């Protein structure tokens, strides 16, 4: 009896949801199946996959043939990689402990990537809801920095003018001091004038 690992469609119209099942190849798509080993929901971002990896591996070892879509799912979940590692164990290329360690490392890295993608999707969804909720968008940082630069420039010019004002005041007394000096010089010329008359 040919056995397939395939998807059985569930869910309502335009909202598909699939069960990953082991079924006779002659059975209808949504009909009788031997065993359910997981589920697949393509409507989420990223797609939600729940799979019994060890049970899927056992069925692969017993000769079950996956369809194209389920083969991609098994590859993503690491079942095909585990099958590859077990082939190496049978040939004596590695121990079962090394194979299990490599498989666990593969699963952990995949799950971390999926978790990061889920967090990114949740953040994008939250930002989208915030955008359409009607709240005002924050101004760009560049536009806020430009007025501050102008204010700092005007503040820098203001002390400069204040410093220039005392300098002008300091120059003003100097001109007043020169004025008495000219006044003193004037009597000296007047005294010189009578001397010139006496000589005449």
Buried (B, 14 or more C-beta within 10 A) or exposed (E): EEBBBBBBEBEEEEEBBBBBBBBBEEBEEEEEBBBBBBBBBBEEEBEBBEBBBEBBBEBBEEEBBBEEBBBEBBEBBBBBBBBEBBEBBEEEEBEEEEBBEBBEEBBEEBEEEBEEEBEEEEEEEEEEEEEEEEEEEEEEEEEEEEEEEEEEEEEEEEEEEEEEEEEEEEEEEEEEEEEEEEEEEEEEEEEEEEEEEEEE
